[in-house]
Amino acid sequence: MTYLGTQPNNVKKNTGLYTPSEILQLTKDGSWGGSLELIEEQTADDSVTFYDFDNLGNYDVHLFQATNIQSASTTAQNLDIRVKVGGTVQTSGYQFAQQLGNSAGTFSESKSTSFSEFIWLPNVDNETNASANGYCYIYNALNSSKYTFTTHHTVIKQDVHTPRFSFGGSVFTTANQCSGFRVFLATTGNIASGTIKLFGVKQI
């Protein structure tokens, strides 16, 4: 790789500058920090209320992507995430805060210091042309000395409502190495359709 800096290049310490074309090529090759590496993809088929992701690879940061999620129920509910520790799903010890809004300019906040999961996709149901989409970054899941944190952003569309969005974050307030994640509907009914992907974020 070409070095463009004014100081001596130190390969061992990974110092120096790359050209934009070299960064682009490294990103395409999956060798540049921040590249997404697909771990697992699951497609909902209206048969279950949750999907488990038990292969977390060896990443400091994970990313969930949800595309065109619908539930089988008319009850609007959350598609949320729980961590597993030693293979056991954790149902307490979470905190979250998020901002919600819609295209009409109405905004609200929801939060809790005692919750049962990571908050993620709100208002999932099977209204006409309903579609919930969003991402959730998860940090420190494999670090046994740190809390596991999330940040999320979502967009929800249904014919009977104005388009809505949410963004915020959550924390699992016990320092543990997580063995997996469970993505699930928080109230009732199966996950009827859509895809859920789990990525690892490659470090430099």
Buried (B, 14 or more C-beta within 10 A) or exposed (E): EEBEEEEEBEEEEEEBBBEEEBBEBBBEEEEBEEBBEEBBEBEBEEEEBBBBBEEBEEBBBBBBBBBEBBBBBEEBBBBBBBBBBEEEBBEEBBBBBBEBBBEEEEEEEEEEEEBEBBBBBBBBBBBEEBBBBBBBBBBBBBBEEBBBBBBBBBBBBBEEBEEBBBBBBBBBBEEBBBBBBBBBBBBEBBBBBBEBBBBBBBEE
